[in-house]
């Protein structure tokens, strides 16, 4: 078991949504030597700047959360950038970690790596059984390539790299920018704005027939901490709640919780994305004892209440 209190831990993306929650959880587990390489100081797509980051911070453990990512619209607009940036960051961070004898590297992957028509619940063995959903395939494949890299480095160099596959996250502090946000913050922002301004309609993308699984961000931080402490294997591990919800039902929940009384208009010209997403989470339970604890409705209420107090809701 890794004693976090004795490690010097660098968290890329540590000032972001998941990163801030992970910092708090790691400190609660005894980690007291945390370092956040900010994007303003280090361009992690540049090999020389990644080397400088390792020189400056001298980590013994790296948690790689940093990513260029967004919802369906952002993925459709930036496929080349999302592929390059996500592959380059992981490539340089893993190689430099290998060269410097890093004790452990945790790569956070993405549920977007799974094939478009993966049987539900998604099992880690299904990762290579088809091509990902087209709108986010460049992002998903870039992230999945890093799994192959870590497994290859483990075999050749004995590099201790682990790979987790979180499902869609949500919670306070999420990205609520409508140009780049995922489905829950986008819906929350739209419905809060409409309710606050007495608008008659809210437009949402797709048909509502797709399903998604969502994991509360604090639960994900707990999973990452448990894996750092207790998991050292080569196999990828799903991290989720193990429950799915139709987008149609999600939209209605957000409408009710935000107090919007108008009409929902479905823009069927926009894509639904992957038809279903729901993970088999048995490996996480078996390998490092993780089970999600937060009830979805309660997590959604907390997220909406946080959003109500932000200046952009006015």
N, C-alpha and C positions, 0 to 999 in steps of 0.2 A: 504493500500500500504506500502510495506517495504521500509524504508528509509535506503538505502545502506550506507550512510555517517555515520550512527550510529552503524553499525554492524562490528564485528570482523570476517572476512571471511577467512576460510581455504579452499584452492583449491587443492585437491589431483590431481596429474598429471598436476599441474599448470605450470610446466616448459616444458610441451610437446607442441605438435602442436596446438591443440585447446586451451590449457591452457594459452599459451603466448598471444594469441589473446583475450581470455576472460579477462585476467588481464588488458589489455589496454582498453577494452570496459567498464569494471567495474569502472576503474579510471575515464573514461570519464563521467560516470553516478554518480560520487561523492564518490565512495568507496575509502577510504584512509587508510584502516587498513587490508591489504591483507597478507596472510601467506601461504607459499608453503612448505608442508612437503616432502622434497626430499627423494627419494628411498635410497640414501646413508645413510640417518639418521634413517628412519623408514621403516621397512618391514611391509606393511599394511596387509599381510596375517597372521600376528602373533598378537593374541589378546592382549598380553602384550605390544607390541610396539605401537599398536593403542591406548591403554590406556595412554601410555607415551606421545604420540602425543597430545592427548586432554589435558593432564596435562601441557605440555610445551606451547601450543599455546592458550589454553582457548578460542576456537572459539564460537561465537554465531550462526554462519551459516556455514554449510559445503557444498561445491560443489564437488561431487565425480566424477571426470573425469578419474582417474587412471584406467588402464586396461592392461591386457596382451592380445594382439590382433595382427592380421596380415591378409594377403590375404588368398586365397584358399590353397596355398602350406603350409603356416605356420599353418593353422587350421588342415590340414590333418596330419601334423607332430607332433602336440602338443595337441591333444584333451583332454587328461587327465589334463595336466597342465593348459590349458585355462579354463577348467571347475572349477578346484579347486581354482586357484588364483583369478578368478573374483568373484566367490561366496564367498570365504573367506574374501576378502577385504570389500565387501559390508556388509556382515554379521556383522563383528566386528565394522565397522564404524557406522552402524545404531544402533546397540545395545548400544555402548558407547554414542552415541548422545542422545539416549533415556534416559539413566541413568543420564546424565548431564543436562537435560532440554534444549537441543538445540532449538533455535527458529525456525530454518528451515533447511531442508536437501534436496538438489537437487541431485537426482540420474540420471546420463546419461545412458540410456539403449542403445539398438542397433536394427537396422532394421533386423538383423539376427535372432531376436526372432520370427519373423512372420513365419507362416507355409509356406512350400515350394510352394504350389499352391494357395496362397492367391489371390483372385480376385483383379485386378487392377482397381482403386487405392486402396492401402491398407488402411483400416479403423481400428481404434483402437479396435473396437468390434470384429475384426477377429483374434486377437492375439492367442486365444485358440482353433481355429477351425482346428487344424492339427499339424503335426510334422514339425519342421524347416528343411530346406535344409540340407542334411546329413553331408556335409563337415564342416559346421560351427554350427551344432546343439549343441554340448557341450557348446560352448561359448554363443550362443543365449539363451539356457535354463538357464544357470547360471545367466545371466543378468535378464531374465524374472522372475526368482525366487525372485529377490530383489524387483520387483514390488509387488508381493504377500506379502512379508515381510513388506513393507511400508504400504500397505493397512491394514494389520493385526495390525500393531503398531498404526495406526491412530485410528482404532476402539477400541482397548483395552486401549491404553495409551494417546490418543490425540496427538500423535507425528505428527508434520507437515512435512511430507515427500512428495515431488512431483517427478514425473517420466516423463522424456522426451525421445522420440525415434528419434534421428537424423538419417537421411539417410546418405549415404556415403559422407564424407567430402573430399574437395580438396583445394589446395591453397599453397601460399608460406610458406616454413617451414615444409612441410609435410615430412613423412618418405619415403626416396627414396632408402632405402636398398632393393635390389632385392629379398632377402631371406624372408623379412617380410612385404613388402609394399603392399598397395592396388593397384587397377588397374591403376588409372591415374598416380601416380608417377612412377610406374613400366614402363608404356608405355613411359612416357616423358624421363626417363633415358635411356631406350633402344634406342629410336629414336635419341636423342641428341648424344649419343655415336656413333651410326651408321652413322649419318650425318657428325659428326666431323672426322670420320676415313674413310669415303668413302666406307663403307661396302655395299655389294650388296643386302643383305637381312636382315630383322628383323623377328624373330620368335615370335609369340604371341599365347597365350593359347586359346583352345576351337574352336568354330565354328564361333563366332561373332554374333550368333543369339539371345543371351540373351540381355536383356535390363537392364539399371540401371538409377537411378536418382542420381544426385550429387548436393551437397549444398556447396557453397563457405564458407570457414571457418569463415570469418568475419561476414557473415550473421548468422551462427550458434551462434557465440558469442553474437550477438544482441538478438537472441531468448532466450538464457539462461539468459541474463540480464533482459529482459522483464518478463520472468517467475518468476525470483527471486523477482522482484518488485511487480508483479500483480497477480500471480496465487498461490492458496492455496488449490487446490482440490485433490481428490484421484484418478481421472481418468488419465491414461497415455495419453500423447499428442505427436502426430507426429510433427517432425520439418523437413521440407524439402522445395524444390522449386516447387514441384508439376508437374515436367516435366521429362520425361524419354527419353533416347537415346539408340539406339542399340549399342552394343559393336563394331560391324563392323563400324558403322558411327563414333564412338568415335576414333577408331584406325586411320581412315582416317583423321580426324581433327588433331590429334596429329602429324601424318606424315606430313601434309601440313604445320602446324605451326612451326615444327622443321626444315623444309627444307630437309627432307630425300627424296631422289629420287629413292631409290631402290625398291625391291620387298617385299611384306608382305607374310610371310609363316605361315599358320595356323596349329598349332599342335592339331589335332582333337582327339588325345589320351588323352588330358588334359580336365578336366571338365569345363563346362560353369558356374557351380554354379546354384543359384536360377534362374529360367527362366526369371522372370520379377521382377522389383522393381520400384514402383512409389507410393508415399504416397498421401492420402487425407489429406490436411493441413488445413481443415476448422476449426478444434478445436483450433489450435494455433491462427488463426485470431480472433476467437470468444472469447477465454479465456484470451489472453494477447496481442492481437493486432499485432501479428507478420506476416509479409509477406516478403519473400526473395526478395532482390533488385538487386542482381548482375547477369547480363547477363552471361550465361554459356560461350560463346565464349570469352568474355572479361576476365572472371575469369581464363579461360584456358591460355590465352595469358600472364596474370600476373604470373601465376604459371611457365610457361615455361621460361619467362624472368628471374625470380628468379633463376630457376635451371641452366640456362646458366652460371651464375656467381659463381657456386659452384665448388670446386676443383676436385670433382669426375667426372665432365664432360670432363675433359682433356683426 
